[in-house]
Amino acid sequence: MSMAQTAKIDRKLYFGNLPSGITQRMLIDIINEAMQNLGVLEESGNPVVSTWISSDSHYAFVEFRTAEEANHGFQLQGMNIQGYEIKIGRPKAYSGTMSALGIMSHINSL
């Protein structure tokens, strides 16, 4: 897996138990507002870059600007959206932020 792909995976979170009918725009707005209310953002602006919602609308993958902001996204675990308690996790392909082996192989290839 390339470093760019790894970095993208590091910036994504799984959001499960979403209410039916939620749209990408609604989810982006809700998460951006919640993250700003937490006061954990390292730069101004909205932390969510993109979302993908399953066809049944019950889960989504949310991409953040940075891996750090994705890590802060875990603080939203259990938040309530339209009466649904949201579950947050990592995508199955996630293997940890820039593992030591990945960093060393990149450094050695320079």
ChimeraX commands (.cxc) that place a marker at each C-alpha (Angstrom):
marker #1 position 0.00,0.00,0.00 radius 0.5
marker #1 position 1.39,3.43,-0.93 radius 0.5
marker #1 position 2.02,6.15,1.65 radius 0.5
marker #1 position -0.76,8.26,0.07 radius 0.5
marker #1 position -3.25,5.39,0.46 radius 0.5
marker #1 position -2.11,4.80,4.04 radius 0.5
marker #1 position -2.48,8.48,4.85 radius 0.5
marker #1 position -6.04,8.49,3.45 radius 0.5
marker #1 position -6.98,5.44,5.53 radius 0.5
marker #1 position -5.54,7.17,8.61 radius 0.5
marker #1 position -7.93,10.07,7.96 radius 0.5
marker #1 position -11.09,7.93,7.71 radius 0.5
marker #1 position -13.54,6.77,10.34 radius 0.5
marker #1 position -16.51,4.42,10.17 radius 0.5
marker #1 position -19.78,5.92,11.49 radius 0.5
marker #1 position -22.40,3.26,12.18 radius 0.5
marker #1 position -26.02,3.11,13.33 radius 0.5
marker #1 position -27.02,6.13,11.25 radius 0.5
marker #1 position -30.69,7.05,10.89 radius 0.5
marker #1 position -32.36,6.09,7.60 radius 0.5
marker #1 position -32.47,8.85,5.03 radius 0.5
marker #1 position -29.48,10.82,6.29 radius 0.5
marker #1 position -27.73,12.57,3.42 radius 0.5
marker #1 position -24.04,13.27,2.91 radius 0.5
marker #1 position -24.63,17.01,3.38 radius 0.5
marker #1 position -26.53,16.41,6.65 radius 0.5
marker #1 position -23.82,14.10,8.00 radius 0.5
marker #1 position -21.00,16.47,7.01 radius 0.5
marker #1 position -22.75,19.42,8.66 radius 0.5
marker #1 position -23.50,17.47,11.86 radius 0.5
marker #1 position -19.93,16.17,12.22 radius 0.5
marker #1 position -18.31,19.52,11.36 radius 0.5
marker #1 position -20.45,21.31,13.95 radius 0.5
marker #1 position -19.83,18.65,16.61 radius 0.5
marker #1 position -16.06,18.72,16.01 radius 0.5
marker #1 position -15.97,22.52,16.21 radius 0.5
marker #1 position -17.97,22.39,19.46 radius 0.5
marker #1 position -15.39,19.99,20.94 radius 0.5
marker #1 position -12.71,22.65,20.48 radius 0.5
marker #1 position -10.08,20.14,19.32 radius 0.5
marker #1 position -9.45,21.39,15.78 radius 0.5
marker #1 position -5.88,22.43,15.02 radius 0.5
marker #1 position -6.85,24.82,12.23 radius 0.5
marker #1 position -9.93,26.85,11.33 radius 0.5
marker #1 position -12.52,25.55,8.92 radius 0.5
marker #1 position -14.40,22.31,8.58 radius 0.5
marker #1 position -12.55,19.07,9.40 radius 0.5
marker #1 position -14.62,16.76,7.16 radius 0.5
marker #1 position -13.30,16.40,3.61 radius 0.5
marker #1 position -15.81,13.86,2.29 radius 0.5
marker #1 position -18.28,11.14,3.22 radius 0.5
marker #1 position -19.56,7.96,1.64 radius 0.5
marker #1 position -22.89,6.61,2.89 radius 0.5
marker #1 position -24.04,3.01,2.31 radius 0.5
marker #1 position -27.07,2.45,0.08 radius 0.5
marker #1 position -29.21,1.59,3.14 radius 0.5
marker #1 position -27.96,4.75,4.92 radius 0.5
marker #1 position -27.05,2.82,8.08 radius 0.5
marker #1 position -23.31,3.44,8.00 radius 0.5
marker #1 position -20.79,5.78,6.42 radius 0.5
marker #1 position -17.09,6.43,6.02 radius 0.5
marker #1 position -16.03,9.95,6.87 radius 0.5
marker #1 position -12.72,11.40,5.67 radius 0.5
marker #1 position -11.11,14.14,7.76 radius 0.5
marker #1 position -8.43,16.68,6.75 radius 0.5
marker #1 position -5.81,15.08,8.98 radius 0.5
marker #1 position -5.19,11.83,10.86 radius 0.5
marker #1 position -5.16,13.85,14.10 radius 0.5
marker #1 position -8.64,15.19,13.43 radius 0.5
marker #1 position -9.83,11.67,12.64 radius 0.5
marker #1 position -8.41,10.56,16.00 radius 0.5
marker #1 position -10.33,13.40,17.69 radius 0.5
marker #1 position -13.44,12.16,15.87 radius 0.5
marker #1 position -13.55,9.21,18.27 radius 0.5
marker #1 position -14.73,11.72,20.89 radius 0.5
marker #1 position -18.06,11.73,19.02 radius 0.5
marker #1 position -18.60,8.05,19.94 radius 0.5
marker #1 position -22.17,7.64,21.17 radius 0.5
marker #1 position -23.39,11.02,19.93 radius 0.5
marker #1 position -27.08,11.15,19.13 radius 0.5
marker #1 position -28.27,11.82,15.58 radius 0.5
marker #1 position -32.07,11.84,15.22 radius 0.5
marker #1 position -32.44,9.43,18.14 radius 0.5
marker #1 position -29.70,7.01,17.01 radius 0.5
marker #1 position -26.58,6.45,19.12 radius 0.5
marker #1 position -23.66,6.61,16.69 radius 0.5
marker #1 position -20.89,4.01,16.73 radius 0.5
marker #1 position -17.45,5.02,15.49 radius 0.5
marker #1 position -14.54,2.84,14.44 radius 0.5
marker #1 position -11.72,2.43,11.94 radius 0.5
marker #1 position -12.08,0.99,8.44 radius 0.5
marker #1 position -11.04,-2.68,8.20 radius 0.5
marker #1 position -8.01,-1.68,6.08 radius 0.5
marker #1 position -6.67,0.55,8.88 radius 0.5
marker #1 position -3.38,-0.69,10.28 radius 0.5
marker #1 position -2.29,2.17,12.52 radius 0.5
marker #1 position -0.96,5.63,11.82 radius 0.5
marker #1 position 2.29,5.37,9.89 radius 0.5
marker #1 position 3.64,2.31,11.58 radius 0.5
marker #1 position 7.32,2.30,12.47 radius 0.5
marker #1 position 8.00,-0.17,9.65 radius 0.5
marker #1 position 6.24,2.07,7.14 radius 0.5
marker #1 position 8.22,5.11,8.23 radius 0.5
marker #1 position 11.52,3.21,8.18 radius 0.5
marker #1 position 10.90,1.75,4.73 radius 0.5
marker #1 position 10.05,5.22,3.44 radius 0.5
marker #1 position 13.19,6.72,5.01 radius 0.5
marker #1 position 15.34,3.90,3.63 radius 0.5
marker #1 position 13.94,4.43,0.14 radius 0.5
marker #1 position 14.95,8.11,0.10 radius 0.5
marker link #1:1,2 radius 0.2
marker link #1:2,3 radius 0.2
marker link #1:3,4 radius 0.2
marker link #1:4,5 radius 0.2
marker link #1:5,6 radius 0.2
marker link #1:6,7 radius 0.2
marker link #1:7,8 radius 0.2
marker link #1:8,9 radius 0.2
marker link #1:9,10 radius 0.2
marker link #1:10,11 radius 0.2
marker link #1:11,12 radius 0.2
marker link #1:12,13 radius 0.2
marker link #1:13,14 radius 0.2
marker link #1:14,15 radius 0.2
marker link #1:15,16 radius 0.2
marker link #1:16,17 radius 0.2
marker link #1:17,18 radius 0.2
marker link #1:18,19 radius 0.2
marker link #1:19,20 radius 0.2
marker link #1:20,21 radius 0.2
marker link #1:21,22 radius 0.2
marker link #1:22,23 radius 0.2
marker link #1:23,24 radius 0.2
marker link #1:24,25 radius 0.2
marker link #1:25,26 radius 0.2
marker link #1:26,27 radius 0.2
marker link #1:27,28 radius 0.2
marker link #1:28,29 radius 0.2
marker link #1:29,30 radius 0.2
marker link #1:30,31 radius 0.2
marker link #1:31,32 radius 0.2
marker link #1:32,33 radius 0.2
marker link #1:33,34 radius 0.2
marker link #1:34,35 radius 0.2
marker link #1:35,36 radius 0.2
marker link #1:36,37 radius 0.2
marker link #1:37,38 radius 0.2
marker link #1:38,39 radius 0.2
marker link #1:39,40 radius 0.2
marker link #1:40,41 radius 0.2
marker link #1:41,42 radius 0.2
marker link #1:42,43 radius 0.2
marker link #1:43,44 radius 0.2
marker link #1:44,45 radius 0.2
marker link #1:45,46 radius 0.2
marker link #1:46,47 radius 0.2
marker link #1:47,48 radius 0.2
marker link #1:48,49 radius 0.2
marker link #1:49,50 radius 0.2
marker link #1:50,51 radius 0.2
marker link #1:51,52 radius 0.2
marker link #1:52,53 radius 0.2
marker link #1:53,54 radius 0.2
marker link #1:54,55 radius 0.2
marker link #1:55,56 radius 0.2
marker link #1:56,57 radius 0.2
marker link #1:57,58 radius 0.2
marker link #1:58,59 radius 0.2
marker link #1:59,60 radius 0.2
marker link #1:60,61 radius 0.2
marker link #1:61,62 radius 0.2
marker link #1:62,63 radius 0.2
marker link #1:63,64 radius 0.2
marker link #1:64,65 radius 0.2
marker link #1:65,66 radius 0.2
marker link #1:66,67 radius 0.2
marker link #1:67,68 radius 0.2
marker link #1:68,69 radius 0.2
marker link #1:69,70 radius 0.2
marker link #1:70,71 radius 0.2
marker link #1:71,72 radius 0.2
marker link #1:72,73 radius 0.2
marker link #1:73,74 radius 0.2
marker link #1:74,75 radius 0.2
marker link #1:75,76 radius 0.2
marker link #1:76,77 radius 0.2
marker link #1:77,78 radius 0.2
marker link #1:78,79 radius 0.2
marker link #1:79,80 radius 0.2
marker link #1:80,81 radius 0.2
marker link #1:81,82 radius 0.2
marker link #1:82,83 radius 0.2
marker link #1:83,84 radius 0.2
marker link #1:84,85 radius 0.2
marker link #1:85,86 radius 0.2
marker link #1:86,87 radius 0.2
marker link #1:87,88 radius 0.2
marker link #1:88,89 radius 0.2
marker link #1:89,90 radius 0.2
marker link #1:90,91 radius 0.2
marker link #1:91,92 radius 0.2
marker link #1:92,93 radius 0.2
marker link #1:93,94 radius 0.2
marker link #1:94,95 radius 0.2
marker link #1:95,96 radius 0.2
marker link #1:96,97 radius 0.2
marker link #1:97,98 radius 0.2
marker link #1:98,99 radius 0.2
marker link #1:99,100 radius 0.2
marker link #1:100,101 radius 0.2
marker link #1:101,102 radius 0.2
marker link #1:102,103 radius 0.2
marker link #1:103,104 radius 0.2
marker link #1:104,105 radius 0.2
marker link #1:105,106 radius 0.2
marker link #1:106,107 radius 0.2
marker link #1:107,108 radius 0.2
marker link #1:108,109 radius 0.2
marker link #1:109,110 radius 0.2
view
